[in-house]
Amino acid sequence: MARTRTGSAVVVKKATVSRSKKPLAALSPTAASPEVMLPVVALDEQQAATPPAEPAEKKKDRHKAKKPKLVRDSFTMPEDEYAVLGEMKKTCLKAGVAVKKSELLRVAVSLLRKMDMGELQQALDALTPVKAGRPKT
C-alpha cells in the first residue's frame, strides 16, 4: 500500500499486483512515482500547523469546583409534621417557586445553623418525642 498526503489528510492507496517481470529494484520507494513519496515538512511548519496544547494547570482549574458529596439518609417524624412539608411545597408552588421536600429540609437546616443555643433548646423542647428507629407496620 502507498500513502500520499493531500492537504492535511492522508490517503492510502492499494498497491496493485503487477504480473510483469520487472526487477524489484524498480518497485522500491526510491524509484517510486511522486504520489508515493511523502512531502517533507520542516519542524517549524509542523508546530505552526498544530495548536499549542493547554497546560495541565489550566485544565485542572476548569474542574476545580467539585460538587459536594451527597448523603442519603432516612428519618422518622410524626405525620402532622411531615404534612407540613407537603403544605409548604404547595404554598411555594402557588407562589411560582418550584421546590422539593429535600430542599425545604435543607433550608430548615440552614436556619437551624443560624439559631443560638437558647432558641434551639426551646424548639427542641416544643417537639413531641419520637421513638428512634423504623415504626412497626
C-alpha positions as CSV (number, residue, x, y, z in Angstrom):
1,M,0.0,0.0,0.0
2,A,1.2,3.5,-0.7
3,R,0.4,6.6,1.3
4,T,0.1,10.1,-0.1
5,R,-0.8,13.3,1.6
6,T,-3.4,15.7,0.1
7,G,-3.7,18.8,2.1
8,S,-3.8,17.6,5.7
9,A,-5.4,14.3,5.0
10,V,-3.5,11.0,4.4
11,V,-4.8,8.9,1.6
12,V,-4.0,5.2,1.5
13,K,-3.8,3.7,-2.0
14,K,-3.8,-0.1,-2.5
15,A,-0.8,-1.4,-4.4
16,T,-1.8,-3.3,-7.5
17,V,-0.2,-6.7,-8.1
18,S,1.8,-6.5,-11.3
19,R,2.2,-9.6,-13.4
20,S,5.1,-8.1,-15.2
21,K,8.6,-9.5,-14.5
22,K,10.1,-6.1,-13.6
23,P,13.1,-6.2,-11.2
24,L,12.3,-5.5,-7.6
25,A,14.6,-2.5,-7.6
26,A,12.2,-0.7,-10.0
27,L,9.4,-1.1,-7.4
28,S,11.4,0.3,-4.4
29,P,10.3,3.6,-2.8
30,T,13.4,5.4,-4.1
31,A,12.3,4.7,-7.7
32,A,8.6,5.2,-7.0
33,S,6.5,7.9,-8.5
34,P,5.9,11.3,-6.7
35,E,2.5,10.2,-5.5
36,V,4.0,7.6,-3.3
37,M,6.6,9.9,-1.8
38,L,5.5,11.9,1.3
39,P,6.4,15.6,1.3
40,V,8.9,16.6,4.0
41,V,7.6,19.4,6.2
42,A,10.0,21.4,8.3
43,L,9.7,21.2,12.0
44,D,8.7,24.8,12.4
45,E,5.8,24.4,10.0
46,Q,4.5,21.4,11.8
47,Q,4.5,23.2,15.1
48,A,2.7,26.2,13.5
49,A,0.1,23.8,12.0
50,T,-0.8,22.2,15.3
51,P,-2.5,24.3,18.0
52,P,-0.5,24.5,21.2
53,A,-1.6,22.1,23.9
54,E,-3.2,23.6,27.1
55,P,-1.0,23.4,30.1
56,A,-2.1,20.9,32.7
57,E,-2.7,23.7,35.2
58,K,-5.4,25.3,33.1
59,K,-7.2,22.0,32.6
60,K,-7.3,21.5,36.4
61,D,-8.7,25.0,37.0
62,R,-11.8,24.3,34.9
63,H,-12.7,21.3,37.1
64,K,-11.5,22.9,40.4
65,A,-15.0,23.4,41.8
66,K,-16.1,19.9,42.8
67,K,-19.6,19.0,43.6
68,P,-20.3,18.2,47.3
69,K,-20.7,14.6,48.1
70,L,-24.4,13.7,48.6
71,V,-25.5,11.7,51.6
72,R,-28.7,9.6,51.6
73,D,-30.4,9.1,54.9
74,S,-33.8,8.1,56.4
75,F,-35.6,9.5,59.4
76,T,-38.8,9.2,61.3
77,M,-41.2,12.1,62.1
78,P,-44.8,12.4,63.1
79,E,-47.4,12.5,60.3
80,D,-48.6,16.0,61.1
81,E,-45.0,17.4,60.9
82,Y,-44.4,15.5,57.6
83,A,-47.7,17.0,56.3
84,V,-46.2,20.5,56.9
85,L,-43.6,19.7,54.3
86,G,-46.4,19.0,51.8
87,E,-48.2,22.1,52.7
88,M,-45.1,24.3,52.4
89,K,-44.4,22.7,49.0
90,K,-48.0,23.6,47.8
91,T,-47.6,27.1,49.1
92,C,-44.3,27.6,47.2
93,L,-45.9,26.2,44.0
94,K,-48.8,28.7,44.3
95,A,-46.2,31.5,44.6
96,G,-44.4,30.2,41.5
97,V,-41.5,28.7,43.3
98,A,-40.7,25.0,42.4
99,V,-39.3,23.3,45.5
100,K,-38.7,19.7,46.6
101,K,-39.1,18.4,50.1
102,S,-35.4,17.8,50.4
103,E,-34.8,21.5,49.6
104,L,-37.2,22.5,52.3
105,L,-35.3,20.4,54.8
106,R,-32.0,21.9,53.7
107,V,-33.5,25.4,54.2
108,A,-34.5,24.3,57.7
109,V,-31.0,23.0,58.4
110,S,-29.5,26.3,57.3
111,L,-31.9,28.2,59.6
112,L,-31.0,25.9,62.5
113,R,-27.4,26.8,62.0
114,K,-28.2,30.5,62.5
115,M,-30.1,29.9,65.8
116,D,-28.3,30.4,69.1
117,M,-28.4,27.6,71.7
118,G,-31.2,29.1,73.7
119,E,-33.6,29.3,70.6
120,L,-32.6,25.8,69.6
121,Q,-33.3,24.4,73.1
122,Q,-36.7,26.0,73.0
123,A,-37.5,24.5,69.6
124,L,-36.3,21.0,70.7
125,D,-38.4,21.2,73.9
126,A,-41.5,22.0,71.8
127,L,-41.2,18.8,69.7
128,T,-43.2,15.7,70.6
129,P,-40.9,12.8,71.5
130,V,-40.5,10.1,68.8
131,K,-39.1,6.6,69.3
132,A,-35.9,6.1,67.3
133,G,-35.9,3.5,64.5
134,R,-38.4,2.4,62.0
135,P,-42.1,2.3,63.1
136,K,-43.8,-1.1,63.1
137,T,-46.4,-1.5,60.4
